[in-house]
Structure formats: structure tokens, C-alpha cells
Amino acid sequence: MIAAWQMGFLMALALLAANLPFANQRILLVGPLRSTKSLAIRLAELVLLYFGVGAVGLALENHGGQIAPQGWEFYAITGTLFVTLAFPGFVYRYLMHRPH
């Protein structure tokens, strides 16, 4: 039961973190308020948040027992999943036409 809770918490955290760069104009939520933030800055934040969520997942796995070894396939799949979870924020920021 605990493992299922941890998995749900990690997925909710990943969904929140993946959309965070597209939801605000501050750099990593603590930087100065900018009028516009470039896509490059948003992608850099996305990479940093990916590693942050990965660190939380690693800590949860370490708490539950032995850490399983991961190869490049693991990082390719989790990176792709993280980018997929960021899609709603990207659509909201760049593809939805809002009246000015």
C-alpha cells in the first residue's frame, strides 16, 4: 500500500513540476518577475525540475529498500514521460490564442 502511495505522489509531483515552467514568469519560482520568459529558459527549468523529481524518486526508492540499477533506457523513458507531462502547460502558454 505504501508503494502505491509513493508512486501516486511521485506522478502528481512530476505532473506539477513539468507544467511549472509554463505556468509562471519567474525563474524557478524564486527569481525576478520577468515580462516574458524565453522558451530556452523554460526548457532549462524543465531539465532542472526533471532531475529534482528524479532525486525525490531516488529518495523514495532508497527509503523503501535497495535501489535498482538503471541504464540509459530508464532515463530515456522517464525523460520522455516528463516532456509528455509538460504538454498541457506548453499548449496553454504557446498554442492557446487568448484575447489581448
BAGU-400682 format. One record per residue: residue number from 1; x, y, z of N, C-alpha, C, O in turn; residue in one letter. Coordinates in steps of 0.05 Angstrom, whole numbers, m for minus. Layout:
<atoms>
{atom NUM {X Y Z} {X Y Z} {X Y Z} {X Y Z} A}
...
</atoms>
This chain:
<atoms>
{atom 1 {16 m24 0} {0 0 0} {17 25 0} {11 45 m13} M}
{atom 2 {39 24 15} {57 47 16} {70 53 m11} {72 76 m19} I}
{atom 3 {77 32 m25} {90 35 m52} {70 48 m71} {78 65 m88} A}
{atom 4 {45 41 m70} {25 53 m87} {21 83 m81} {18 99 m99} A}
{atom 5 {22 90 m55} {20 118 m47} {44 133 m57} {41 156 m67} W}
{atom 6 {68 122 m55} {92 135 m64} {92 139 m94} {100 160 m104} Q}
{atom 7 {82 119 m109} {81 122 m138} {61 144 m146} {67 159 m164} M}
{atom 8 {38 145 m133} {19 166 m139} {29 193 m132} {25 212 m147} G}
{atom 9 {43 195 m109} {55 221 m101} {76 230 m121} {77 253 m129} F}
{atom 10 {93 211 m130} {114 218 m149} {102 226 m176} {113 244 m189} L}
{atom 11 {81 213 m185} {69 221 m211} {55 248 m209} {57 264 m227} M}
{atom 12 {42 254 m186} {30 280 m182} {51 302 m181} {48 324 m192} A}
{atom 13 {73 296 m167} {95 315 m166} {108 320 m194} {114 343 m201} L}
{atom 14 {111 299 m209} {121 302 m236} {103 318 m254} {112 335 m270} A}
{atom 15 {77 314 m252} {58 330 m268} {59 359 m260} {59 376 m278} L}
{atom 16 {60 365 m235} {62 392 m225} {88 405 m234} {89 427 m245} L}
{atom 17 {110 391 m230} {137 402 m237} {140 405 m267} {153 424 m276} A}
{atom 18 {129 388 m283} {131 390 m312} {117 414 m323} {125 426 m343} A}
{atom 19 {95 422 m311} {79 445 m321} {87 471 m307} {78 492 m316} N}
{atom 20 {103 470 m286} {111 494 m272} {126 515 m289} {120 539 m286} L}
{atom 21 {144 507 m306} {158 528 m322} {139 544 m341} {146 566 m348} P}
{atom 22 {117 532 m348} {99 545 m367} {77 560 m352} {62 575 m365} F}
{atom 23 {75 557 m326} {53 570 m311} {60 597 m300} {42 611 m291} A}
{atom 24 {85 604 m299} {92 630 m287} {115 643 m302} {126 632 m320} N}
{atom 25 {120 668 m295} {141 684 m308} {167 686 m291} {186 699 m300} Q}
{atom 26 {167 674 m268} {191 675 m251} {210 652 m258} {201 631 m266} R}
{atom 27 {235 656 m254} {255 635 m259} {256 617 m234} {263 626 m212} I}
{atom 28 {248 592 m237} {247 572 m215} {231 582 m191} {237 575 m169} L}
{atom 29 {210 597 m196} {191 607 m176} {203 627 m156} {188 638 m140} L}
{atom 30 {229 631 m156} {241 649 m137} {256 672 m150} {264 691 m136} V}
{atom 31 {261 670 m176} {276 691 m190} {259 716 m194} {236 717 m185} G}
{atom 32 {270 736 m206} {256 761 m211} {233 757 m230} {234 740 m248} P}
{atom 33 {212 772 m227} {189 771 m245} {197 784 m271} {206 806 m273} L}
{atom 34 {193 769 m293} {201 778 m319} {175 783 m336} {155 770 m331} R}
{atom 35 {177 801 m355} {153 806 m372} {149 782 m390} {126 773 m394} S}
{atom 36 {170 771 m401} {168 747 m417} {192 730 m411} {214 740 m407} T}
{atom 37 {188 704 m411} {209 685 m407} {213 669 m433} {193 659 m444} K}
{atom 38 {237 666 m442} {242 653 m468} {238 623 m465} {238 612 m443} S}
{atom 39 {234 610 m488} {230 581 m488} {255 567 m478} {253 546 m466} L}
{atom 40 {279 578 m484} {303 565 m475} {305 565 m444} {314 545 m433} A}
{atom 41 {297 586 m432} {296 587 m402} {276 567 m392} {282 553 m372} I}
{atom 42 {253 565 m404} {233 546 m395} {243 517 m399} {238 500 m381} R}
{atom 43 {257 511 m420} {267 484 m424} {289 478 m404} {291 455 m394} L}
{atom 44 {306 498 m398} {327 494 m377} {314 488 m350} {323 471 m335} A}
{atom 45 {292 502 m344} {278 497 m319} {266 469 m319} {266 455 m299} E}
{atom 46 {256 461 m342} {244 434 m345} {265 413 m339} {259 393 m326} L}
{atom 47 {289 416 m349} {311 397 m344} {318 396 m314} {321 375 m303} V}
{atom 48 {320 420 m302} {327 421 m274} {305 408 m257} {311 393 m238} L}
{atom 49 {280 413 m264} {258 401 m249} {256 370 m253} {249 356 m235} L}
{atom 50 {264 361 m277} {265 332 m282} {285 319 m263} {279 298 m251} Y}
{atom 51 {308 331 m260} {328 320 m241} {319 322 m212} {325 305 m196} F}
{atom 52 {304 343 m206} {293 346 m179} {273 325 m172} {274 313 m151} G}
{atom 53 {255 320 m191} {235 298 m187} {249 271 m186} {241 254 m171} V}
{atom 54 {270 268 m202} {285 243 m202} {299 239 m175} {300 216 m165} G}
{atom 55 {308 261 m163} {321 259 m136} {300 251 m115} {306 235 m97} A}
{atom 56 {276 261 m117} {255 253 m98} {248 224 m102} {245 209 m83} V}
{atom 57 {246 215 m127} {241 187 m133} {263 169 m123} {257 147 m112} G}
{atom 58 {288 177 m125} {310 162 m115} {309 160 m85} {315 139 m73} L}
{atom 59 {302 182 m72} {300 182 m43} {277 163 m34} {280 149 m14} A}
{atom 60 {255 163 m48} {233 145 m41} {241 116 m45} {234 99 m29} L}
{atom 61 {255 111 m67} {264 84 m72} {284 75 m51} {284 52 m42} E}
{atom 62 {302 93 m43} {322 86 m22} {308 81 4} {317 64 20} N}
{atom 63 {287 96 10} {272 92 35} {258 65 35} {255 52 56} H}
{atom 64 {250 56 12} {235 31 10} {252 6 10} {242 m16 13} G}
{atom 65 {278 9 5} {296 m14 4} {319 m8 m15} {329 14 m16} G}
{atom 66 {328 m29 m28} {352 m27 m45} {345 m12 m71} {323 m17 m83} Q}
{atom 67 {363 4 m80} {359 19 m105} {366 1 m129} {387 m11 m130} I}
{atom 68 {347 0 m147} {352 m17 m171} {370 m2 m191} {368 22 m193} A}
{atom 69 {389 m16 m204} {406 m3 m223} {390 6 m248} {373 m9 m257} P}
{atom 70 {397 29 m259} {383 39 m283} {404 44 m305} {426 54 m299} Q}
{atom 71 {396 37 m329} {413 43 m352} {402 67 m367} {385 81 m357} G}
{atom 72 {413 71 m391} {404 94 m406} {375 93 m414} {362 113 m418} W}
{atom 73 {365 68 m417} {337 65 m425} {318 77 m404} {298 89 m412} E}
{atom 74 {325 74 m379} {308 85 m357} {306 115 m360} {284 127 m358} F}
{atom 75 {329 128 m365} {329 157 m367} {316 167 m392} {303 189 m393} Y}
{atom 76 {318 152 m414} {305 159 m439} {274 158 m435} {260 176 m444} A}
{atom 77 {265 137 m422} {236 134 m418} {225 155 m398} {204 167 m404} I}
{atom 78 {239 159 m376} {228 178 m356} {230 207 m367} {213 224 m361} T}
{atom 79 {251 213 m383} {253 240 m395} {230 244 m415} {219 266 m415} G}
{atom 80 {224 224 m431} {202 226 m450} {176 229 m435} {158 245 m443} T}
{atom 81 {172 214 m413} {148 217 m397} {145 245 m386} {123 256 m385} L}
{atom 82 {167 256 m376} {167 283 m364} {159 304 m385} {144 322 m379} F}
{atom 83 {170 301 m409} {164 320 m430} {134 317 m438} {121 337 m444} V}
{atom 84 {124 292 m439} {96 287 m445} {78 300 m424} {57 311 m430} T}
{atom 85 {86 298 m398} {70 310 m377} {70 341 m379} {52 354 m369} L}
{atom 86 {91 352 m392} {93 381 m395} {75 392 m418} {73 416 m421} A}
{atom 87 {64 374 m434} {49 383 m457} {25 401 m450} {22 421 m465} F}
{atom 88 {9 397 m430} {m13 415 m424} {m3 444 m418} {m16 463 m427} P}
{atom 89 {19 447 m404} {29 473 m398} {40 487 m423} {36 511 m427} G}
{atom 90 {53 471 m440} {63 482 m466} {40 492 m483} {41 513 m495} F}
{atom 91 {19 476 m485} {m5 484 m501} {m17 509 m489} {m25 527 m505} V}
{atom 92 {m20 510 m463} {m32 534 m451} {m15 559 m457} {m26 580 m463} Y}
{atom 93 {11 557 m455} {29 580 m458} {32 589 m487} {31 613 m493} R}
{atom 94 {35 570 m505} {43 577 m532} {22 572 m554} {23 585 m575} Y}
{atom 95 {3 554 m550} {m15 547 m571} {m44 558 m568} {m58 560 m588} L}
{atom 96 {m52 564 m543} {m79 575 m540} {m79 605 m547} {m62 620 m537} M}
{atom 97 {m98 612 m563} {m100 641 m570} {m119 654 m551} {m142 648 m549} H}
{atom 98 {m107 673 m536} {m123 688 m517} {m125 717 m527} {m107 727 m538} R}
{atom 99 {m148 729 m522} {m150 757 m530} {m132 775 m513} {m128 770 m489} P}
{atom 100 {m121 795 m525} {m102 813 m510} {m116 833 m494} {m104 849 m481} H}
</atoms>
